Amino acid sequence: VCKGKPDLEESSTIVSSI
């Protein structure tokens, strides 16, 4: 789930972590 678009808060954290 690391496409590059913060869909959810969790996804945003993953993208921000990268």
MDAnalysis code that builds the backbone (N, CA, C; Angstrom):
import MDAnalysis as mda
import numpy as np

u = mda.Universe.empty(54, n_residues=18, atom_resindex=np.repeat(np.arange(18), 3), trajectory=True)
u.add_TopologyAttr("name", ["N", "CA", "C"] * 18)
u.add_TopologyAttr("resid", np.arange(1, 19))
u.add_TopologyAttr("resname", ["VAL", "CYS", "LYS", "GLY", "LYS", "PRO", "ASP", "LEU", "GLU", "GLU", "SER", "SER", "THR", "ILE", "VAL", "SER", "SER", "ILE"])
u.atoms.positions = np.array([
    [0.850, -1.203, 0.000],
    [0.000, 0.000, 0.000],
    [0.879, 1.243, 0.000],
    [1.921, 1.242, -0.826],
    [2.806, 2.420, -0.888],
    [2.800, 2.956, -2.318],
    [1.662, 3.471, -2.742],
    [1.560, 3.981, -4.119],
    [2.138, 5.400, -4.198],
    [1.993, 6.152, -3.098],
    [2.516, 7.528, -3.077],
    [1.390, 8.513, -2.810],
    [0.155, 8.001, -2.647],
    [-0.974, 8.897, -2.347],
    [-1.511, 8.585, -0.964],
    [-1.418, 9.495, -0.017],
    [-1.937, 9.291, 1.347],
    [-3.453, 9.156, 1.340],
    [-3.935, 7.930, 1.156],
    [-5.380, 7.709, 1.134],
    [-5.940, 7.764, 2.553],
    [-5.267, 7.060, 3.471],
    [-5.735, 7.040, 4.864],
    [-4.613, 7.547, 5.767],
    [-4.962, 7.795, 7.017],
    [-3.938, 8.290, 7.945],
    [-2.799, 7.275, 8.036],
    [-3.133, 5.991, 8.071],
    [-2.095, 4.961, 8.145],
    [-1.237, 5.010, 6.892],
    [-1.877, 5.137, 5.762],
    [-1.136, 5.174, 4.491],
    [-0.223, 6.401, 4.486],
    [-0.721, 7.495, 5.040],
    [0.064, 8.727, 5.058],
    [1.334, 8.502, 5.880],
    [1.193, 7.775, 6.962],
    [2.357, 7.513, 7.811],
    [3.374, 6.671, 7.061],
    [2.890, 5.712, 6.281],
    [3.801, 4.834, 5.533],
    [4.533, 5.650, 4.468],
    [3.811, 6.481, 3.764],
    [4.419, 7.290, 2.706],
    [5.398, 8.277, 3.331],
    [5.016, 8.837, 4.487],
    [5.883, 9.814, 5.138],
    [7.137, 9.119, 5.678],
    [6.979, 7.865, 6.074],
    [8.111, 7.122, 6.622],
    [9.151, 6.883, 5.540],
    [8.714, 6.729, 4.308],
    [9.661, 6.429, 3.218],
    [10.416, 7.719, 2.870],
])
